[in-house]
Amino acid sequence: MNLFYNLNTSFFLIIVIFLNLIILNKRKIISHKIKILDYPDHRKIHTEPTPLIGGVCIFFTLIFSTFINFFLYKSVSKGEFYALICFYLIFFIVGLWDDIKQISPKFRTIIILVALASLLVLNQNFILENLIFMGAKVKIELNIFSLIFTIFCFFALYNALNFIDGYNGVSCSVSIYWLLFLYINNNNLVYLTLLIIMFLLFYYNIQGKLFLGNSGTSILSIFFSVSIAKDYNAYTNFYADEILFLLFFPGIDMIRVTLQRILSKKKIYTPDKSHFHHYLIKNDFKYIWPIMLTLTILPNLFLYISSNMYITLILSIMIYLIPFLVLKKNSN
């Protein structure tokens, strides 16, 4: 039985990789056909129209592997299967629509929030009902705030992942790290499949041959949201502070940028060059994605070394604020 499982898994992985390679090889043709090319302008650093095909590969991989998980391995319930397919479809379509024809941030926000509220109510396996902290020995029952808190977390990750996607290799490398974290805790076929594809996309992205696009960051955000929530609810050795510090760096940069825009009386979704990676670019750093990845990994490393949430929180804030303030000062 184990051999059968391994043979089926290997065959499935080969098919997914092969089909993704076809999409990547035809990326320019596909991008022209469905009009998902990112053209350079005054805000962007690339010089040629670049295919936003990464999201298509991720969507195909997640849909295909979710079907295999449900029909072949029976590892998800019928309710979870339908909820996941709906999540992936909605977030991918909204992101793809935004890639083809930029839609209003307010309209996009309404669609995302309505989709989250509706699908989470229909399938409550993804709702966070309590918070158990490894490094603080504390348990918080969310009770009537469970749904609201879960929607807030999912929407925050949706924005945070979009905010860090501004330089080749950053979103892909961070996603690979998060996938490795999830796969170590839960040897899920979907995690393994997407991990392989993300390495493939990283190779193309780091050379500037493709971008993930809004469709890519959008579907990745809902994938990580539901995966983290489900694993947290299912495993007793998965803690709230691990999740907090896993997502800490993109989260704190999103909070800082949002507050800065509010204080400057700008619209929250107004594009600018105030993100952390923008300051690295202004200071002429060449290896930006390894720096961003390292700063994303460090908070969880601090937590495992200190086993204290409060010490980790202080250290994590310091490793963000100190470099940011130095970069900002040098760029003025």
C-alpha positions as semicolon CSV with decimal commas, in nm:
position;residue;x (nm);y (nm);z (nm)
1;M;0,000;0,000;0,000
2;N;0,285;0,235;0,086
3;L;0,457;0,147;-0,243
4;F;0,130;0,215;-0,428
5;Y;0,106;0,552;-0,256
6;N;0,466;0,641;-0,344
7;L;0,427;0,536;-0,707
8;N;0,106;0,735;-0,743
9;T;0,265;1,037;-0,576
10;S;0,571;1,022;-0,801
11;F;0,357;0,986;-1,114
12;F;0,137;1,279;-1,006
13;L;0,438;1,502;-0,933
14;I;0,593;1,426;-1,271
15;I;0,268;1,521;-1,448
16;V;0,233;1,848;-1,255
17;I;0,596;1,947;-1,316
18;F;0,572;1,858;-1,685
19;L;0,253;2,060;-1,739
20;N;0,396;2,356;-1,549
21;L;0,706;2,344;-1,767
22;I;0,481;2,363;-2,074
23;I;0,305;2,670;-1,929
24;L;0,640;2,831;-1,847
25;N;0,781;2,754;-2,190
26;K;0,474;2,914;-2,352
27;R;0,455;3,196;-2,095
28;K;0,487;3,481;-2,348
29;I;0,222;3,339;-2,580
30;I;-0,021;3,272;-2,292
31;S;0,042;3,614;-2,139
32;H;-0,026;3,788;-2,470
33;K;-0,342;3,585;-2,525
34;I;-0,501;3,667;-2,188
35;K;-0,334;4,009;-2,159
36;I;-0,135;3,955;-1,839
37;L;0,186;4,140;-1,916
38;D;0,342;4,383;-1,667
39;Y;0,464;4,688;-1,858
40;P;0,740;4,903;-1,703
41;D;0,654;5,252;-1,577
42;H;0,800;5,517;-1,344
43;R;0,736;5,301;-1,033
44;K;0,879;4,975;-1,166
45;I;1,239;4,870;-1,206
46;H;1,207;4,615;-1,489
47;T;1,267;4,743;-1,842
48;E;1,069;4,497;-2,058
49;P;0,709;4,368;-2,053
50;T;0,709;4,067;-1,822
51;P;0,456;3,778;-1,815
52;L;0,242;3,763;-1,500
53;I;0,215;3,388;-1,542
54;G;0,321;3,273;-1,194
55;G;-0,035;3,286;-1,063
56;V;-0,157;3,060;-1,345
57;C;0,100;2,794;-1,249
58;I;0,013;2,817;-0,880
59;F;-0,362;2,799;-0,948
60;F;-0,326;2,498;-1,175
61;T;-0,101;2,322;-0,921
62;L;-0,333;2,383;-0,625
63;I;-0,652;2,283;-0,808
64;F;-0,496;1,967;-0,952
65;S;-0,333;1,856;-0,625
66;T;-0,650;1,931;-0,424
67;F;-0,852;1,710;-0,661
68;I;-0,595;1,430;-0,624
69;N;-0,597;1,467;-0,244
70;F;-0,976;1,437;-0,236
71;F;-1,051;1,174;-0,499
72;L;-0,743;0,953;-0,474
73;Y;-0,611;0,985;-0,119
74;K;-0,935;1,091;0,060
75;S;-0,731;1,322;0,284
76;V;-0,986;1,606;0,288
77;S;-1,359;1,598;0,361
78;K;-1,619;1,684;0,097
79;G;-1,698;2,015;0,272
80;E;-1,331;2,113;0,290
81;F;-1,278;2,014;-0,073
82;Y;-1,558;2,239;-0,200
83;A;-1,449;2,524;0,029
84;L;-1,087;2,503;-0,093
85;I;-1,188;2,497;-0,459
86;C;-1,412;2,802;-0,404
87;F;-1,138;2,987;-0,214
88;Y;-0,880;2,921;-0,485
89;L;-1,116;3,010;-0,769
90;I;-1,235;3,338;-0,617
91;F;-0,893;3,465;-0,509
92;F;-0,731;3,363;-0,836
93;I;-1,003;3,521;-1,052
94;V;-0,996;3,846;-0,852
95;G;-0,616;3,861;-0,883
96;L;-0,622;3,774;-1,253
97;W;-0,890;4,036;-1,316
98;D;-0,668;4,290;-1,142
99;D;-0,372;4,184;-1,359
100;I;-0,572;4,220;-1,682
101;K;-0,756;4,537;-1,590
102;Q;-0,679;4,711;-1,262
103;I;-0,993;4,707;-1,051
104;S;-1,087;4,945;-0,773
105;P;-0,915;4,859;-0,440
106;K;-1,247;4,915;-0,261
107;F;-1,433;4,681;-0,493
108;R;-1,158;4,420;-0,464
109;T;-1,167;4,449;-0,084
110;I;-1,545;4,400;-0,077
111;I;-1,522;4,086;-0,293
112;I;-1,247;3,938;-0,077
113;L;-1,420;4,012;0,255
114;V;-1,759;3,882;0,136
115;A;-1,594;3,565;0,002
116;L;-1,405;3,510;0,327
117;A;-1,711;3,565;0,547
118;S;-1,937;3,343;0,334
119;L;-1,699;3,050;0,291
120;L;-1,576;3,051;0,652
121;V;-1,934;3,044;0,780
122;L;-2,013;2,750;0,549
123;N;-1,701;2,556;0,652
124;Q;-1,580;2,629;1,004
125;N;-1,276;2,397;0,996
126;F;-1,065;2,699;0,900
127;I;-1,189;2,926;1,181
128;L;-0,946;3,002;1,466
129;E;-1,134;2,941;1,791
130;N;-0,850;2,986;2,040
131;L;-0,491;3,103;2,061
132;I;-0,240;2,884;2,242
133;F;0,106;3,036;2,285
134;M;0,412;2,814;2,321
135;G;0,639;3,090;2,452
136;A;0,394;3,250;2,694
137;K;0,203;2,953;2,840
138;V;-0,123;3,135;2,764
139;K;-0,449;3,021;2,605
140;I;-0,701;3,278;2,476
141;E;-1,054;3,166;2,388
142;L;-1,188;3,380;2,103
143;N;-1,553;3,269;2,141
144;I;-1,789;3,505;1,951
145;F;-1,489;3,687;1,799
146;S;-1,356;3,372;1,625
147;L;-1,501;3,448;1,282
148;I;-1,410;3,818;1,287
149;F;-1,057;3,744;1,406
150;T;-1,008;3,477;1,139
151;I;-1,133;3,708;0,861
152;F;-0,898;3,980;0,988
153;C;-0,599;3,741;0,984
154;F;-0,677;3,610;0,634
155;F;-0,725;3,962;0,497
156;A;-0,408;4,087;0,667
157;L;-0,204;3,809;0,507
158;Y;-0,367;3,886;0,171
159;N;-0,235;4,243;0,194
160;A;0,101;4,157;0,352
161;L;0,198;3,914;0,077
162;N;0,094;4,167;-0,186
163;F;0,306;4,436;-0,015
164;I;0,632;4,235;-0,021
165;D;0,590;4,133;-0,385
166;G;0,797;4,410;-0,539
167;Y;1,135;4,261;-0,619
168;N;1,241;3,943;-0,798
169;G;1,277;3,643;-0,570
170;V;1,124;3,793;-0,254
171;S;0,769;3,651;-0,261
172;C;0,887;3,319;-0,405
173;S;1,164;3,267;-0,149
174;V;0,941;3,365;0,144
175;S;0,668;3,132;0,015
176;I;0,921;2,847;-0,012
177;Y;1,022;2,906;0,351
178;W;0,659;2,902;0,466
179;L;0,591;2,585;0,264
180;L;0,894;2,411;0,417
181;F;0,766;2,509;0,761
182;L;0,422;2,364;0,685
183;Y;0,556;2,048;0,521
184;I;0,784;1,965;0,815
185;N;0,481;1,980;1,044
186;N;0,243;1,803;0,804
187;N;0,370;1,589;0,513
188;N;0,083;1,694;0,290
189;L;0,092;1,614;-0,082
190;V;-0,031;1,965;-0,169
191;Y;0,256;2,123;0,028
192;L;0,513;1,901;-0,143
193;T;0,373;1,966;-0,491
194;L;0,350;2,342;-0,450
195;L;0,696;2,351;-0,291
196;I;0,849;2,196;-0,602
197;I;0,661;2,435;-0,831
198;M;0,763;2,737;-0,619
199;F;1,129;2,642;-0,662
200;L;1,064;2,630;-1,037
201;L;0,890;2,969;-1,034
202;F;1,170;3,112;-0,818
203;Y;1,425;3,010;-1,083
204;Y;1,232;3,195;-1,355
205;N;1,138;3,490;-1,133
206;I;1,492;3,558;-1,011
207;Q;1,597;3,596;-1,375
208;G;1,313;3,838;-1,444
209;K;1,141;3,598;-1,686
210;L;0,807;3,607;-1,503
211;F;0,623;3,766;-1,212
212;L;0,370;3,605;-0,980
213;G;0,125;3,885;-1,049
214;N;-0,171;3,979;-0,833
215;S;-0,324;3,643;-0,920
216;G;-0,018;3,469;-0,774
217;T;0,007;3,663;-0,448
218;S;-0,371;3,650;-0,409
219;I;-0,404;3,273;-0,440
220;L;-0,089;3,216;-0,231
221;S;-0,234;3,432;0,047
222;I;-0,555;3,227;0,073
223;F;-0,361;2,902;0,039
224;F;-0,135;2,990;0,332
225;S;-0,427;3,127;0,534
226;V;-0,643;2,814;0,511
227;S;-0,343;2,578;0,540
228;I;-0,206;2,744;0,853
229;A;-0,553;2,767;1,011
230;K;-0,638;2,404;0,937
231;D;-0,302;2,272;1,062
232;Y;-0,322;2,489;1,374
233;N;-0,665;2,346;1,454
234;A;-0,554;1,989;1,378
235;Y;-0,215;1,964;1,553
236;T;-0,151;2,025;1,923
237;N;0,219;2,098;1,860
238;F;0,145;2,400;1,636
239;Y;0,123;2,724;1,834
240;A;-0,016;3,074;1,778
241;D;0,318;3,246;1,844
242;E;0,486;3,023;1,584
243;I;0,234;3,155;1,331
244;L;0,278;3,512;1,456
245;F;0,654;3,506;1,408
246;L;0,634;3,301;1,086
247;L;0,442;3,592;0,930
248;F;0,594;3,869;1,143
249;F;0,823;4,048;0,897
250;P;0,574;4,091;0,610
251;G;0,309;4,177;0,870
252;I;0,501;4,451;1,049
253;D;0,609;4,607;0,718
254;M;0,245;4,613;0,606
255;I;0,138;4,778;0,935
256;R;0,415;5,040;0,912
257;V;0,340;5,127;0,548
258;T;-0,036;5,147;0,618
259;L;0,012;5,375;0,920
260;Q;0,256;5,592;0,726
261;R;0,001;5,640;0,448
262;I;-0,276;5,722;0,696
263;L;-0,058;5,976;0,879
264;S;0,041;6,129;0,545
265;K;-0,330;6,152;0,457
266;K;-0,287;5,924;0,157
267;K;-0,523;5,650;0,047
268;I;-0,421;5,317;0,201
269;Y;-0,397;5,144;-0,138
270;T;-0,207;5,426;-0,311
271;P;0,111;5,270;-0,461
272;D;0,439;5,422;-0,343
273;K;0,800;5,332;-0,273
274;S;0,787;5,315;0,105
275;H;0,814;4,938;0,151
276;F;1,119;4,782;0,314
277;H;1,252;4,642;-0,016
278;H;1,225;4,990;-0,171
279;Y;1,468;5,127;0,088
280;L;1,706;4,841;0,013
281;I;1,687;4,936;-0,356
282;K;1,747;5,305;-0,275
283;N;2,058;5,204;-0,079
284;D;2,190;5,005;-0,378
285;F;2,172;4,661;-0,216
286;K;2,222;4,390;-0,478
287;Y;2,104;4,080;-0,291
288;I;1,762;4,192;-0,177
289;W;1,571;3,863;-0,168
290;P;1,823;3,689;0,065
291;I;1,801;3,986;0,304
292;M;1,420;3,982;0,304
293;L;1,417;3,604;0,348
294;T;1,664;3,619;0,638
295;L;1,458;3,886;0,815
296;T;1,150;3,665;0,767
297;I;1,321;3,358;0,917
298;L;1,483;3,525;1,220
299;P;1,170;3,582;1,438
300;N;1,086;3,210;1,454
301;L;1,452;3,132;1,514
302;F;1,450;3,370;1,811
303;L;1,137;3,199;1,945
304;Y;1,289;2,850;1,932
305;I;1,613;2,968;2,093
306;S;1,459;3,176;2,372
307;S;1,129;2,986;2,419
308;N;0,990;3,321;2,531
309;M;0,732;3,506;2,325
310;Y;0,795;3,846;2,484
311;I;1,173;3,837;2,431
312;T;1,115;3,719;2,074
313;L;0,869;4,002;2,011
314;I;1,117;4,265;2,132
315;L;1,402;4,115;1,927
316;S;1,182;4,085;1,618
317;I;1,072;4,448;1,636
318;M;1,436;4,553;1,678
319;I;1,561;4,356;1,375
320;Y;1,295;4,529;1,169
321;L;1,309;4,885;1,303
322;I;1,686;4,932;1,336
323;P;1,772;4,837;0,974
324;F;1,467;5,027;0,850
325;L;1,564;5,349;1,030
326;V;1,923;5,322;0,906
327;L;1,809;5,256;0,548
328;K;1,561;5,542;0,561
329;K;1,822;5,785;0,695
330;N;2,076;5,686;0,428
331;S;1,822;5,721;0,148
332;N;1,727;6,079;0,237
